[in-house]
Amino acid sequence: MRNASPWIAFRHTTFTVVWTATVVANVGTWMYNAASGWLMTSLDADPLTVSLVQVASSLPMFLFALPAGALADTVDKRRFLIGCEIVLTIVAAASAVLVGLNLVTPPILLLFTFLLGAGAAFTAPAWQSVVPQLVPKQDLAAAIASNGVGVNISRAIGPALGGVVIGGLGIAAPFWINALSNFAVIGALLWWRPASSQDSALPPERLAGAMVNGLRHARFNPRLRATLVRAAAFFFFASAYWALLPLVARNQIAGGPELYGILLGAVGVGAIAGAFMLPWLKASFGPDGLVAAGTAGTALSLILLGIARYPEIGLAACLIAGISWIAVLATVNVSVQVSLPDWVRGRGLAMFVTVFFGAMTAGSALWGQLASALGLPGAHFLAAAGAIVGIALTWHWKLQTGAGVDLAPSMHWPAPVLANDADADRGPVLITVEYRIAPDRREAFLTHIRALEQQRRRDGAYSWDVFEDAAETGRFLETFMVASWLEHLRQHQRVTNADRVVQDAIHEFGAAAEPKVTHFIAANFRKPA
């Protein structure tokens, strides 16, 4: 996937409209985040309590992203997003009313932050999974980079604007602006008419089964697992400056809400600058080197925040943090997207969101506690040291670029021919594949077929093994089980072109033309008592 300029994606009108609307809404979200963080320092300035604002914002992502991802893969994404955004607007307006009436206490502020975070959690996988519908595949990397630019434009404008609005119009104003800004995305979604897709003739997965399949896919998708490990190692330590920045601005530098907004804005400005540098950085470092460099830059920004006593040092730290943030975030986001076939994209992205915000939640709580015990500098220095150690510990987990990997459905696996029709929910189903292997190729065959185990399990099998006939040389039997006949039919549609390459290579080991496939469906006999 090419390292194109992020602006290439704006050749597509639909992407431009949706991108613009989300930037407007995100400006309101960042104004809310800045205002809620600052409001908490007025209600209760204890470092742990202030850090709980970040915890309340990120914890819902950890709790709800997986079911949200399953929903994104099984329902109409556009209608789902419209409904969620309407609910978010109502909750945001209610929080604005309470702030305007001076009825907010720390628990109430944390509750509304949690509710808005829950709404964001349910929409995040769907928002990310619609990106491939807005641009062609060759522009996907550019679109992801553009989304990063959009988030950071709003991050640059929103907090700074929030600080100015608080000073001029009062603390309730950013809460109202957040509620009103959601109408931009609602309007864009109502305007958007996605192209009709070639949907499967099979019924959609049930929510519980979809979640189980998503977890199984993540477990047996090595590319996705590698990305999640690298993401967790970065976001856990990077969460320190997000959680503690209000206290750095207020207590360590002795500034007001305007300074806090400017520092948050500086993170956004740095991220925008980093986005312009991304094509060059990716070409120079590669994905793994770029994430390592971004992590090192984050460690430097944490050290600067730990020693900051003047606004200039804080601004420098936040600019470096922003450049590092977009470098890492854009790289791991592309790695996740290109590691996922369409049928499980929402759930795979939900895994990423879960790891992202789980690390942010756990990190924020830890750094808040350490700041209470050791002081702000000590917490920042420990986070910086941990980030550097994390580079070495996770280096062998490699990130993906999508080059040479085709995850489009191959549809080469013919539908099973049955003597009698099988009910969709009947199961479990045992599938056997018989191979005839030349004796001199036995060891090579056994080595290669292990890759097939990953495919079978990733696409729905919950049991897999291979057996060798003790009475006949060269006869092998591959067996795997799926939960139902319908799930096996879905398995046929989940095989990708990349999977087919592996399967064709295994078939070439055989002494016969094609392996023999047999299906056994549970007879549902009552077991003896």
C-alpha positions in Angstrom: 0.0 0.0 0.0 1.6 3.2 -1.1 2.8 6.0 1.2 0.7 8.7 -0.5 -0.1 12.2 0.6 -3.1 12.3 2.9 -4.7 14.8 0.6 -5.3 12.3 -2.2 -8.3 11.0 -0.3 -10.1 14.3 -0.8 -10.6 13.6 -4.5 -13.6 11.6 -3.3 -16.6 13.8 -2.5 -18.2 11.4 0.0 -15.0 11.1 2.0 -14.6 14.9 2.0 -18.1 15.5 3.3 -17.9 12.9 6.0 -14.4 14.0 7.0 -15.5 17.7 7.3 -18.5 16.7 9.4 -16.5 14.6 11.8 -13.9 17.4 12.2 -16.7 19.7 13.3 -18.1 17.2 15.7 -14.6 16.4 17.0 -13.9 20.1 17.7 -17.0 20.0 20.0 -15.7 16.8 21.6 -12.3 18.3 22.3 -13.9 21.4 23.7 -15.9 19.2 26.0 -12.8 17.2 27.0 -10.8 20.3 27.8 -13.8 21.9 29.7 -14.5 18.7 31.8 -10.8 18.3 32.7 -10.6 21.9 33.8 -13.9 21.8 35.6 -12.7 18.8 37.6 -9.6 20.7 38.8 -12.1 23.3 40.2 -14.3 20.6 41.8 -11.5 18.4 43.2 -7.8 19.1 42.4 -6.6 15.7 43.7 -4.4 14.2 41.0 -6.1 10.8 41.1 -9.6 12.4 40.8 -8.5 14.6 37.9 -7.0 11.5 36.1 -10.3 9.7 36.6 -11.8 12.1 33.9 -9.5 10.4 31.4 -10.4 7.0 32.9 -14.1 7.7 32.6 -13.6 8.8 29.0 -11.6 5.7 27.9 -13.0 2.9 30.1 -16.2 2.6 28.0 -14.1 1.9 24.9 -12.5 -1.0 26.7 -15.8 -2.3 28.0 -18.1 -1.9 24.9 -15.9 -1.9 21.8 -16.1 -5.6 21.2 -19.9 -5.8 21.1 -19.9 -2.6 19.1 -17.6 -4.2 16.6 -19.9 -7.2 16.3 -22.8 -4.9 15.7 -20.8 -3.0 13.0 -20.3 -6.3 11.1 -23.9 -7.5 11.4 -26.1 -4.4 11.0 -26.4 -1.5 8.5 -23.5 0.7 9.6 -25.0 4.0 8.3 -28.3 3.6 10.2 -26.5 2.3 13.3 -24.3 5.4 13.3 -27.2 7.8 12.8 -29.1 6.3 15.8 -26.0 6.4 18.0 -25.2 10.0 17.1 -28.7 11.1 18.0 -28.5 9.5 21.4 -25.1 11.1 21.9 -26.5 14.6 21.1 -29.3 14.1 23.8 -26.8 13.0 26.5 -24.4 15.9 25.6 -27.3 18.4 25.9 -28.3 17.0 29.3 -24.7 17.5 30.6 -24.7 21.1 29.3 -28.0 21.8 31.2 -26.6 20.5 34.5 -23.4 22.4 34.1 -25.3 25.6 33.3 -27.4 25.1 36.5 -24.3 24.5 38.6 -25.6 21.1 39.6 -22.5 19.2 38.6 -20.4 17.3 41.3 -17.4 15.2 40.6 -19.5 12.0 40.4 -22.0 13.5 38.0 -19.2 14.9 35.8 -17.6 11.4 35.7 -21.0 9.8 34.9 -21.6 12.0 31.9 -18.1 11.6 30.7 -18.6 7.8 31.0 -21.9 8.0 29.1 -20.4 10.1 26.2 -17.4 7.7 26.2 -19.9 4.8 25.9 -21.5 6.4 22.9 -18.1 6.9 21.3 -17.3 3.3 22.0 -20.3 2.0 20.2 -19.6 4.2 17.1 -15.8 3.9 16.9 -15.6 0.5 15.1 -18.4 1.4 12.7 -16.7 4.7 11.9 -13.4 3.1 11.2 -14.9 0.2 9.2 -16.8 2.5 6.8 -13.5 4.2 5.7 -12.9 1.5 3.0 -16.4 2.3 1.7 -15.5 6.0 1.2 -12.4 5.5 -0.9 -10.9 2.9 -3.3 -8.4 0.4 -1.8 -5.4 2.2 -3.3 -6.3 5.3 -1.4 -7.0 3.6 2.0 -3.7 4.5 3.6 -4.2 8.2 2.5 -7.7 8.2 3.9 -6.5 6.8 7.3 -3.8 9.5 7.4 -6.4 12.1 6.5 -8.6 11.0 9.3 -5.6 11.4 11.6 -5.1 14.9 10.3 -8.8 15.6 10.9 -8.7 14.4 14.5 -5.7 16.5 15.2 -7.0 19.6 13.5 -9.9 19.3 15.9 -7.5 18.6 18.7 -5.6 21.8 17.9 -8.6 24.0 17.5 -11.0 22.5 20.1 -9.0 22.8 23.4 -7.7 26.2 22.6 -11.2 27.4 21.5 -12.6 25.7 24.7 -10.2 27.7 26.9 -11.2 31.0 25.2 -14.9 30.2 25.4 -14.6 29.3 29.1 -13.0 32.6 29.8 -15.5 34.6 27.7 -18.8 32.8 28.0 -18.5 30.6 31.1 -17.8 26.9 31.7 -21.2 25.7 30.3 -20.6 27.0 26.8 -18.2 24.3 25.6 -20.7 21.7 26.8 -23.5 23.2 24.6 -21.2 23.5 21.6 -20.3 19.8 21.9 -24.0 18.9 21.8 -24.7 21.1 18.8 -21.6 20.0 16.9 -23.1 16.4 16.6 -25.7 17.7 14.1 -22.9 17.9 11.5 -22.3 14.2 11.5 -26.0 13.4 11.6 -26.5 15.5 8.5 -23.6 14.0 6.7 -24.8 10.5 7.4 -28.3 11.3 6.3 -26.8 12.7 3.0 -24.5 9.8 2.4 -25.9 6.9 0.2 -23.4 4.1 0.2 -23.1 2.0 -2.9 -25.0 -1.3 -2.8 -22.7 -4.1 -1.8 -22.7 -7.8 -2.8 -24.1 -9.0 0.4 -24.1 -12.6 1.3 -27.2 -14.6 0.8 -26.7 -16.1 4.2 -28.4 -14.5 7.2 -26.4 -12.2 9.5 -24.5 -13.6 12.5 -26.1 -13.4 15.9 -24.5 -11.0 18.2 -23.1 -13.5 20.7 -21.8 -15.8 18.0 -20.3 -12.8 16.1 -18.4 -11.8 19.3 -17.0 -15.3 19.7 -16.0 -15.4 16.1 -14.3 -12.1 16.4 -12.3 -13.2 19.4 -11.3 -16.4 17.7 -10.2 -14.5 14.6 -8.1 -12.2 16.6 -6.4 -15.1 18.4 -5.5 -16.9 15.1 -4.6 -13.8 13.0 -0.9 -13.3 13.7 -0.8 -10.0 11.8 -3.5 -8.5 13.9 -2.0 -9.9 17.1 1.4 -8.2 16.4 -0.3 -4.9 15.8 -2.3 -5.1 19.1 0.9 -5.9 21.1 2.7 -2.9 19.6 -0.3 -0.6 20.2 -0.6 -1.6 23.8 3.0 -1.0 24.5 2.8 2.5 23.2 -0.6 3.7 24.5 -0.1 2.5 28.1 2.8 4.9 28.6 1.6 7.7 26.3 -1.6 7.9 28.4 0.5 9.7 31.1 0.6 13.1 29.5 -3.1 13.0 28.5 -4.1 12.2 32.1 -1.8 14.6 33.9 -1.7 17.5 31.5 -4.4 19.5 33.4 -2.3 19.3 36.5 0.9 20.3 34.7 -0.9 23.4 33.4 -2.5 24.3 36.6 -0.1 23.3 39.4 3.3 22.9 37.9 3.3 25.8 35.4 0.7 27.8 37.4 -1.5 28.6 34.4 -5.2 29.0 33.7 -7.7 27.3 31.4 -6.3 29.2 28.4 -2.9 27.7 28.9 -4.4 24.2 29.3 -6.3 24.7 26.0 -3.1 26.0 24.3 -1.1 23.0 25.5 -3.8 20.6 24.2 -3.9 22.6 21.0 -0.1 22.2 20.7 -0.5 18.5 20.7 -2.9 18.8 17.8 -0.6 21.2 15.9 2.3 18.8 16.3 0.1 16.0 15.0 -0.9 18.0 11.9 2.8 18.7 11.2 3.5 15.1 11.7 0.8 14.1 9.2 2.5 16.2 6.5 5.8 14.4 7.3 4.3 10.9 7.3 5.1 9.9 3.7 8.7 10.8 4.2 8.9 9.2 7.7 7.4 5.9 6.5 9.7 5.8 3.5 12.7 6.5 5.8 11.9 4.3 8.8 9.4 1.7 7.7 6.4 0.9 9.9 8.4 -0.7 12.7 11.1 1.9 12.8 8.5 4.7 12.7 6.6 3.3 15.7 9.9 3.0 17.6 10.9 6.6 16.7 7.4 7.8 17.7 7.7 6.0 21.1 11.1 7.6 21.7 9.7 11.0 20.9 6.9 10.4 23.4 9.4 9.5 26.0 11.3 12.8 25.3 8.0 14.8 25.6 7.2 13.0 29.0 10.7 14.0 30.3 10.1 17.7 29.2 6.7 17.7 30.9 8.2 16.4 34.1 10.7 19.3 34.2 8.4 22.0 32.8 8.0 25.1 35.0 7.5 27.5 32.1 4.9 27.5 29.3 7.6 27.4 26.6 8.9 24.0 27.8 5.3 22.7 28.1 4.6 23.8 24.5 7.8 22.2 23.2 6.8 18.9 24.9 3.3 19.0 23.5 4.5 19.6 20.0 6.8 16.7 20.2 4.1 14.6 21.7 1.7 15.4 18.8 4.2 14.5 16.1 5.0 11.2 17.9 1.3 10.5 18.5 0.2 10.8 14.8 3.3 8.8 13.6 2.4 5.9 15.8 -1.4 6.1 15.6 -1.5 6.3 11.8 1.0 3.4 11.4 -0.7 1.0 13.7 -4.1 1.9 12.3 -3.0 1.1 8.8 -1.5 -2.2 10.1 -4.9 -3.1 11.6 -6.9 -2.2 8.5 -4.7 -4.2 6.1 -4.7 -7.2 8.5 -8.5 -7.7 8.3 -10.8 -9.2 5.7 -14.1 -7.3 5.3 -16.3 -9.9 7.1 -14.6 -9.3 10.4 -13.3 -5.7 9.9 -15.6 -4.1 12.5 -14.7 -6.7 15.2 -11.0 -6.5 14.4 -11.0 -2.7 14.7 -13.0 -3.2 17.9 -10.1 -5.3 19.2 -7.8 -2.4 18.3 -10.1 0.1 20.0 -10.3 -2.2 23.1 -6.5 -2.4 23.4 -6.1 1.3 22.7 -8.5 2.5 25.4 -7.8 -0.4 27.8 -4.2 0.7 27.8 -5.2 4.4 28.1 -7.6 3.6 31.0 -5.1 1.4 32.9 -2.3 3.8 32.3 -4.3 6.9 33.3 -5.3 5.3 36.6 -1.7 4.2 37.3 -0.1 7.5 36.5 -2.7 9.4 38.6 -1.8 7.2 41.6 1.9 7.6 41.0 1.6 11.3 40.7 -0.2 11.4 44.0 2.5 9.3 45.6 5.7 10.5 43.8 4.7 13.9 42.4 4.1 14.9 38.8 7.8 14.8 37.7 8.3 11.2 39.1 5.2 9.9 37.3 6.3 11.4 34.0 9.9 10.1 34.3 8.7 6.5 35.1 6.3 6.6 32.1 9.2 7.8 29.8 11.5 4.9 31.0 8.7 2.4 30.5 8.1 3.6 26.9 11.8 3.1 26.1 11.8 -0.4 27.6 8.6 -1.3 25.7 10.4 -0.6 22.3 12.9 -3.4 23.0 10.4 -5.9 24.5 8.0 -5.6 21.5 10.4 -5.2 18.6 9.9 -8.8 17.3 6.2 -8.1 16.7 6.2 -6.8 13.2 3.6 -4.3 11.7 1.9 -4.7 8.3 1.7 -2.5 5.2 -0.7 -4.7 3.2 1.9 -5.2 0.4 1.3 -8.5 -1.5 -1.5 -9.6 0.8 -4.9 -9.9 -0.9 -7.7 -10.4 1.6 -10.6 -10.3 -0.9 -12.8 -13.4 -0.8 -11.5 -16.0 -3.2 -14.8 -17.9 -3.5 -12.9 -20.9 -4.9 -14.2 -23.3 -2.3 -17.3 -24.9 -3.9 -20.5 -25.2 -1.9 -21.0 -28.6 -0.3 -23.3 -31.1 -2.1 -25.6 -32.8 0.4 -27.8 -35.9 0.0 -30.4 -34.2 2.2 -31.0 -30.6 3.1 -29.5 -29.6 6.4 -31.1 -27.1 8.8 -29.0 -24.0 9.2 -28.6 -24.3 13.0 -27.9 -28.0 12.9 -24.5 -29.0 14.3 -21.8 -29.3 15.2 -20.3 -30.1 11.9 -17.2 -32.3 11.4 -15.3 -31.7 8.1 -12.6 -34.1 7.0 -10.2 -33.6 4.1 -8.2 -36.6 2.9 -4.8 -36.0 1.3 -2.6 -38.5 -0.6 1.0 -37.4 -0.1 4.1 -38.7 -1.8 6.3 -40.4 0.9 9.3 -38.2 0.2 7.2 -35.1 0.8 5.7 -36.1 4.1 7.7 -33.7 6.3 7.3 -30.7 4.0 3.5 -31.4 3.9 3.2 -31.5 7.7 5.2 -28.2 8.0 2.9 -26.4 5.5 -0.4 -27.7 6.8 0.1 -26.0 10.1 -0.5 -22.7 8.3 -3.8 -24.1 7.3 -4.7 -24.7 10.9 -4.5 -20.9 11.5 -6.8 -20.3 8.6 -9.5 -22.9 9.6 -9.6 -21.6 13.2 -9.5 -18.0 12.2 -12.5 -18.4 10.0 -14.7 -20.3 12.4 -13.3 -23.8 13.4 -13.1 -24.4 17.1 -11.2 -27.7 16.8 -8.5 -28.9 14.3 -6.1 -31.7 13.9 -4.4 -33.9 11.2 -4.0 -37.7 11.4 -1.8 -40.1 9.5 -3.2 -43.5 8.4 -1.1 -46.2 10.3 -2.1 -48.8 7.7 -1.5 -46.9 4.5 1.6 -44.8 3.7 1.0 -41.3 2.5 -2.7 -41.1 3.5 -3.5 -38.1 5.8 -6.8 -36.9 7.2 -7.3 -33.3 8.2 -10.3 -32.7 10.6 -11.9 -29.6 11.9 -15.2 -28.7 13.6 -17.5 -25.7 13.4 -20.6 -24.9 15.5 -23.3 -25.3 12.9 -24.0 -25.9 9.2 -24.7 -22.2 8.6 -21.3 -21.3 10.2 -19.6 -23.8 7.8 -21.3 -22.1 4.9 -20.0 -18.8 6.1 -16.6 -20.4 6.4 -16.6 -21.0 2.6 -17.2 -17.3 2.0 -14.4 -16.2 4.4 -11.5 -17.8 2.6 -9.4 -15.0 1.0 -7.1 -15.0 -2.0 -4.1 -15.0 0.4 -5.6 -18.2 2.0 -6.0 -19.8 -1.4 -2.3 -19.4 -2.1 -1.5 -21.4 1.0 -4.1 -24.0 0.2 -2.9 -24.4 -3.4 0.7 -24.9 -2.1 -0.5 -27.7 0.2 -2.4 -29.4 -2.6 0.8 -29.4 -4.7 2.3 -31.9 -2.2 -0.4 -34.5 -3.0 0.0 -37.5 -5.2 -3.7 -37.2 -6.2 -5.3 -34.4 -8.1 -7.6 -33.0 -5.4 -8.1 -33.7 -1.7 -11.4 -35.5 -0.8 -13.7 -33.4 1.4 -16.4 -35.0 3.5 -19.0 -33.4 5.8 -20.5 -35.0 8.9 -23.4 -33.3 10.7 -24.3 -34.2 14.3 -27.2 -36.7 14.2 -28.7 -35.2 17.3 -29.3 -38.6 18.9 -30.3 -38.3 22.5 -27.4 -39.4 24.7 -28.1 -42.3 27.1 -28.6 -41.2 30.7 
